[in-house]
Structure formats: structure tokens, C-alpha cells
Amino acid sequence: MDPALEKLSETVRDAGRSKRGLRLRGGGTKDFYGQALEGEVLDTRGYSGIVTYEPSELVITARCGTRLAEIEAAMRERGQMLAFEPPHFSQSGSGATLGGMVAAGLSGPRRLAAGALRDFVLGVKIMDGRGEVLSFGGQVMKNVAGYDVSRLMAGSLGTLGMILEVSLKALPVPIAEATLRLELPEDRAIETLNKWGGKPLAISASAWTAGELCVRLSGAAAAVAAARGKIGGELLDSAQGERFWAGLREQTGPFFRNDAPLWRISVPSATPPLKLPGEPLIEWGGALRWLFSHADARTIREAAKRAGGHATLFRGGDKSVGVFQALAPALTKIHKELKREFDPLGIFNRGRMYPDF
């Protein structure tokens, strides 16, 4: 076994023997996300490096502590990208790691067209709560052995095991891109986005707030030009467009300069305005609603539930209300059984998703 792996394994086994909790941590850029942090920090950054990168096969494999910026730089050199646009949430972009990216399971603006992070996970290698190394999935989509377990790690917040290595699908960088801006009220913006969603338009991202709808077009030059003609609006220059989408992905844009608790609300895309108190921003064609609001958790969650969705307390606020919406009893049972299978002594990221496990 690799010496770095052996050291991690011994730390995990020792924690199991002493029944003390471990907090898995890479760059710490997602420390704000989830319930209160517990346990002794186990830094994963020592286990790093790109293991293999096959641009012709659109597959990259790297270790958990590898900086996300390093991975994306290597891919840019070959004209490729992580199409789900994972947020870094670090000022320079250098702190986020691959393991933390997968554990958080967050996708950026391009998720609208490309799919979510979990859709790009081809395989993982993890260390369970016994200190054993387990492998799931493969490096190609055709190899489906254990594929669901690989995807299960996306968004698990380190509660099931330490993500050691990940194989991800890459995609080519679009040949052409353009950002359009239109003035529309919230209800019209939602209706328009859903109407466009049923047409063959090269839309790769959308965002509405404060009466303005921005739409990013990506693809072949002819497809982008055709979509521009059908959508209309004001064309932003390329630098301005890039700044806007980067500010949305990293939550550094003007909308996010707010001290109120930030809610992340997932609903069906055609859901009308939720009419909740606060400042909203709509992404993903209407399916993701960000909301800065001082309204109580019950009000927000009941509105999301009525719409057929759920609400997560993303930043700030009182975490005693539960960061994630409560699970149905059957789902709670599944979560607990998975936790017992992968982490029988309950040492990894205790209570990070739900307070009681």
C-alpha cells in the first residue's frame, strides 16, 4: 500500500479503536456547508496528484487531495473541461480539492445543460470506517459494476467514507459562447425559460434576478448565432459574460453580497414564483431558486414542499432547524443502513448531514 494511504488507514483504524470522530477535510472551502463540524481534522491534501488523464477517452483520474485548479488547468490545455462547472468557493480558486468537490456534490450554472456532478463520476476508490480501501465503478461509462455506489459518494459530505480517488468524464470546451441579457419580470422569466427549454436552443446556463434574465449560449458558432437570433436581448461582451457566470458559480457576484441566511430551493422548473419574503435568484431554467431571507425555516420548507421540491439552508442562519430537509422514515432508514455498512463505528463526519447520524 502507498505510504500516504497506509498513514491514512492507520489514522482511521486508530480512531475506530478509540471511538473518536474524524472530520475529513481538504482545502476547507466547503466547511460552511452542512451541519456543525465535529471531530478531529483528518487532512486529505497529502494524498494528491493526477493518476491518469486520457483526453482521447475523455477520462481523468486523480487523488482526493489534488487541487481542483490543477485538474482544470490540465484539462484546459487539452481543450476540455468539467462540464458541470463545480464551484471552488475559495478566493483564489486554489484551495478546493477533488475529494471535497465530490463530497459536496455541488454543480454550477452549466448543470442546466450538461447534467449534475454525480452524472460525471465514473468510478471511485474510498477508505471505509475500518481503514480498508474499496473500489467501485470504472473509467468508462460502459463499465457499470458498482456505478451506483460511485455516484452515491457525490453529495455524501464524507459521511460514508474517505474519497481517495475519482475517475471523471471530461467534455470538450465549447467552440463558441455568448451571453444575452433581457429585462423580464419573475413570472415571465420562468415561463420563457421553460418555453425555451422545449426548443433546440444552445442554452447552457440561465439566471434571473431583480428583473434581469441572463442566458448563456454554448456550442458550434452557427448554433450560438441561430439561438441569438431567436432569443434576442442585449449581447454582453465576452469578458463581461465570463465575469457574470464566474460570479454566479463562486457566489461572488452582486446578488450574493447579502447578510441574510441563504436558502437553496429545488423545485420543478415550471413552478411559479414562490412569493417568499427576501431576495430571489433563479437558475437552471427555473429548477433552482436561491433565496436570501430571514423568514423562518418552516415557511420556506412548506413553500418548497407544496411546489414538489425541498429547501436547504445553504449559508448562515440557525442550523438547529436542520440544514437539510427532514427525510421520510423510509429514506432515513436507508441512510442509516448505508452509514452502518460503510462506517460501522460512526467515525466519519458525524452529524454533518443529519444531527443523529
Disulfide bonds with the S-S distance in Angstrom:
none
